[in-house]
Amino acid sequence: MNNGDQPRAIVVGGSMGGLTAALVLRDLGLRVDVFERSPELLDGRGAGIVLQPDTVRWFREHGGVEAVEAVSTGSSTLRYIGAGDEITFEEPSTWRFTSWTKTYRALLEDFGTEHYHLGEHCAGLDQDADGVTLRFVSGRTERADLVVFADGISSTGRRRLLPEVMPRYSGYVGWRGTVPESAVSEQTHRLLSDSLAYAMAPHTHICMYPIPGKNGELAVGERELNYVWYRNVAEGPELDELLTDKRGFPCPVSVHPGQVQDRFVEELRAAAQELLPPSAAELVTRTEEPFIQPVLDIEVPQMAFGRVCLMGDGAFAARPHAAAGTAKAAADAWALADALRDADGDVVTALAKWEPGRLELGRSLLDRVREMGRQYQVANTADPADRNLRFGLYGPDL
C-alpha cells in the first residue's frame, strides 16, 4: 500500500464516468485523484443524455429527488411520428433527460477541482505487487494502489493493455444537434416538448427529446430540443471523407460542432427535408452547427489487470440505441465500490470478483443494441410496439 492510512486511487479520464468513479471511491475512504487529458473543463458540445437509474444514483443518494430534478427535464410520452407529422404510435413513458455538460458540471462541483488535474495525458503504465506507476506526457509520474481507466472510447488504458482490441464501425453515423424550443414552430413544439419521439424512414431513424438549455434552463420554452439522426455511410473512402474536418484532420471519434465540412451540412439539411417528417426536418435544418459521431462497437475480453481496470466506454462502447452509455459507466463504478468493500480493500481480489459481472453486462448490452440497430438501419423491421426497442441498461425499461 501507499504510505499513509488511506490507499490511493487514480482515475484516468475526467468525464462523467470518471467523476462518478472518483466520487464513490472517495466515499469509500480512498484518496482519489483524477487526471484528464483536456487542458480545459469538458463540454458536451450540445449532446443530450437520458438519465437512467445508475446515472443519477449519485445525486439521489447525496441530495434526493430534488438534486436529480435540478440537472434534468422530463417527458411523459413515447411517440412515433409519421411522414406527415401524424402520430403513428404513442404510449405513456416517463423519462428524464439532461445535457451532458450540465450533469458533468454537477458531478465536478461535488468532487471539487483540488484533485482534478487538467492537461495530463497518461501515456504508459507499469505495475508490481505493491502498486501501479503511471507516466504522463508532461513528464509527470504518479503511483497508486488502484488505477481506473475511465478514459472513453479512445482509451489509452485499453490501447496499452489490450492493443489487439479495435473499434468496429457499425455501418452508420449519428448526426447530432440541438435547437432552442423557442426557435421551432408551434406544431413541432407540440409534438416534441413532452415526448421521447422517433421517426423512421427506409434504412434510417431519428430520436428526439428535450434537454436543459445551454445555461441549464429547465422551464418549458427555455429548453433545447436534442436529436440523434442515424444515417448509413459505407466504410472506406466515403466515411473517411465525411469524418475529415474543415482543417483536413481525420476525426475517427467525433467531428465537432463548427468543424463539419459545409457541403456535408448542406446535404444533411436537404436530406432531412426529403426523408424526415416536417417536425424532425425542422430540428435538423435549424441546427446551426450539427456534429457527427460514427457509431462504433468496442468489446473487450478483460477489464481487470491486477490493480488496474477499464470501465465505461474504455471497455465496452455500445451503440446509443439503449441510451445506456453513461449508465454503464456509472454502474461499473458503483459495482467496483461494492467489490472493494466486500474484499475489505484488497484491490486485486476486488477487481477479480468485480470483472465477471461487468463483462457479462457489457456483452449483453452490445447484443441488444446491435439488434436494435439492425432493425432500424438495415432490415426496416422496427415495430414501435416492440418493447425490445426501449431504452434501458439491463433490458427494456430497466
N, C-alpha and C positions, 0 to 999 in steps of 0.2 A: 504494500500500500504506500501511497504518498506520505510524506511527513505531515504530521498534524492529525487531529482527531477525525476529520472528515475526509473520506475518499473524494477524489476529484473526477468529474466527468467533463469531457469536451464534446460539444455538439458542433459538427461542421455543417453549416447551412443555417441561415437565419430567417428562413421563410416561416410560414405558419406551422408546418410540421416540426421544424427545428425548434421554434419557440415553445410549442406545446411540450415537446420532449424536455426542453430545458426547465420549464415550469414544474412539471410533475417530478422530475429528478431532484430539483431543488427542494420541493416539498418533502421528498423522501429523506432529505438530510445531506445530500451531496453538495459539494462545491462545484458550481457549474459555470463554464464559460462557453459562449457562442462565438464562432468565427465565421463571418460572412464575407464572401469574396467581393461583393459590390462595394465600391467606395462610398456609396450613398445609401440612405434608407430606401427600402424596396418600395416599388409601386406596381400595382396590378395592372396598370395601363387600361383601366376600364373594365376588366374582367369581372363577371359576376360569379358567385358560387352559391350552391344550395347548402343550407345548414342542416346536416344530419346529426343525430344524437351524439356521436363521438366528436364531431367538430365543435359542438357547443358545450360539451361536458365540463370543460374548464370553467366557463362562465356560469353554468348552472351551479357548480359546487363552490364557487367563490363570488357569488353575487346574486344568485337566484334568477328567476324568470326575467326580472327587470333588466338584468345585465345582458341577457340574450336579446331582448327587445330593443335595447339601446344600440345594438350594432346591426339590426336587421329589419326587413319589412316582410310582409307575407301575402299569400293568396289563398283563396278558398276553393278554387275550381281547377280541375284538369280539363282542358278544352282542345279539341282538334278543329281546325279551320279549313274549309274547302276552298276551291279555286276562286269563288266569287265572294269570299268572306262569310259564307254561310257557316253555321256551327254544325259540324257533321257528327260530333260526339262530345259529350261532357258528363262529368260526374263530380260530386264533392271530393275534394282532395286538398288537405291543408299542408302547405309547405312554407318555410321561411327562407328568405334569400338575403344575401348581403353582397357588398362589393369586396373583392379580395383585399383592397387597401384598407378598408375600414376595420376588418377583423384583424388583419396584421397589426395595425397600429394599436388596437385594443390589447392584443397579446403582448406587444412590445412595452406598452405602458405598464402592464403588470410585472413583466420581467425586469424592466429598467435598462438603462444603457451603460451602466458601470462595467458590466461583464459581457457586453455585446460589442464585439470588435469588428469594425468595418474595414474593407480593403485588405483582407487577409485571405489569400488563396492557398489552400492546402495543396501541396504538390506531391508529397510522399509520406510514407509511414514505415515504422518498424515496431515490432513488439517482442517482448520477452516475458518471462514468467511473472514479472512484477508490475509491468505497465506497458504503455504504448507511447512512442515518441512520434510526434507529427512535425513535418518540415513544411514551411511556408515559403512562397517565392520571395517574400520580403527579407528572407534570411532568418526569420524568427523560428525557434523551435519550442515546442510545448510538450509536456509529459502529463499523462493522466492514467487513472486506473481503468476508465471506461471511455471509449470513443464511439460516438454515434454519428454516422454519416447520414444526414437528412438533407443532402445537397442536390436533390431534384433529379430531373430526367437526364442531365448530363453529368451525373455524379462522378467526382474524382475517386471516391472510395470504391465504387463499383468498377471503374476502369483499372484501378490498381489491384484489386482483389480478385476480380473476375474479368480479365481482359478479353476473354472469348465471348462474353455476352454483348450483343449488339442490338440496338433498337431495330424493330421490324416495322416497316411502313404498312399501314392498313389499306392503302389504295385511295384514301380521301383526306382532305384537309378540312379544318374548321375555320371559316371566316367569322370573326368576332367584332362586335361593336356595341355601342350604347348611344341612345338618343334621349334627350330630356323629354319627360312626359308632356311638358308644356309646348313642345315643338311638333307634336303629332296631331292628326285630325281627331275630331270627336269620335268618329267610328273606330279608328284604331285604338284610341284610349279605352273605349267601352269594351272592346274585345280583349285587351291585353292587361289592363291595370290591376285586375284581381284574379289573374289566371296564370297557371303554368300552361303555355299554349304551344301547340305543334301545328305545322303544316307540312304536307308531303306532296312530292311530285315524283315522276319516274327517276329512280336512282339518286334521290336527294331528299333531305328533310331539314327543317329549321326548328329550333327550340327557342322559346321567348319567355321572359319573365321580368318583373320589376325588381330593381335593386335600389339601395340608397343613392342619393345624388352625389355629385362629386365632392361636396363638402359634408357628406353624411346626412343630408336631409332625408327625413322619413315620412313627411306629410304627403298624402296623395296630391299629385300635381307638381310636386317639387322633386320627385324621384327621377330615376332614369329607367328606360326600358332596354334590357340587355338581350342579346341573341347570340346563338351559335348556328351558322348555316354550314352544313356539311356538303361538300361538293367533291365528286370523284375526279381525281387527277392521276394520270398514268405515271408510274415510277419511271425515272430516267430523265432525259433532257427536258421534257415538259415540266416535270416537278422541279428540277434544278433551276430552271429559268424563273419559275414562279417564286421560288424561295431565295432569289438573289435580290438584295435590297438596292435602294437608289444609289448607294455608294459603290455597288458592284461586289459587295461581300456576300458569300453564301451564308444563309441563316437556317441551319438544319432543324432548329427547335421552334423558333418564332421569328416572324418578320414584324417588327414593332410598328405601332401607330406612327404614321408620317414617313415610314421607310418603305412601304409597299409601292412598287412602280406604278405610276399614274395610269398606264394603259391597262393594268390588271384591275385597278379600282373602277375604271370606266367600264370594262367588260362586266365586272360584278354587278354594277348598277343596272346595266342593260339587261343582263340575265335575270335579275330579280324581277323586273317588270314583266318579263316574258314568262317566268316559271312559277312565281310565287303569288299567293293571294294579295290583294291590294294592301292589307294591313301589314303583312310581313315585308312586302316590297317597299313600303314606306319607311320602315325601320332601316332597311339596307341602304336605300337611296339617300336618306337624310343623315347617315353617319359620315361625319367629316373625315375621320381617319380610321377606316377599318384596318384590322390586322389579321395575320394568318398564323395558324398553328397546324403543322402537319400532325395527323393523328397517328400515334405510334403505339406499339406494344413492346413492353420490356418485361421479361420473365427471368428470374434468377433461380439457380438450383440451391442456393445457400444464402443465408442472411447473417449468420453468426460465425465469427472468426476469432476464437479465443476471447479477447477483451474488446473486440471491435464488432460493430453490427451496422447493417444497412437497413434503412426504413423508408417508408413512404415511396415516392417516385424514384428514390435512389435504388430501390429494389424492384418493385413492380410498378410499371406505368400502365394504367388501364385507360382505355378509351373513355371519353366523358359521358357516355350514354347513361350510366347509372349514377352520375353526379357524386361519385364516391372517392375521388382522389384525395381531397383534404381529410375526409372522414377516415380513410385507410391510414393515412399518416398519423392522425391523432390516435386511432385505435392501437397502432403499433406502439406508440409512446406509452399509453396507459397500460398496455399489457406488459411492457418492459418494466415499468414501475412495480407492477404486481409480482413479476418474476423475481426482481431484486429483493422485494420484501419477503417473499416466501423462501428465498435462498439465504436470508439473513445477510445480504450484502455481498455474497460470494459472486463476483461478476461472471466468471467463466461458467459456473454451474447455472446461474440465472439465464445467461444467453442461450445455453444449450437447451434448457427447458422451454424458453420463450420461442425458439425458432420454429418447431414443427407446426404449431398453430398458425403462425404468421404465413408460412409457406402455403399451408392449406387454404387460408383465406385469400391470399393473392392469386392462387391458381383458379379458385372458384370464381372470383370476380372477373378475371380475364376471360374465362369461358363464357360467362354471362354477357359481357359487353361485346365480345366478338360475335355472338349470335344476334344480339340486338343490331349491331352494325350490318350484319349480313342481311337481315330482314329489311332494314330501312334503305340501305345503299346498293344492294346487289339484287336480291330476289324480289323486292317490291311486295313482300307478303306481310308487312307490319299491320296488325289489326289493333286499332285504338282500344278495343275492349280487352286485349290480351294483357293480363296482369304481369306477365314476364317482361314486359317493356317498361315497367315502372322503375323509378329511382330506388336506390337502397344499396347499402354496402353489403349486407348479409343476404339479401334476396329482395324481391319486390316489396316495397314499402317497409323495409326493415333496416 
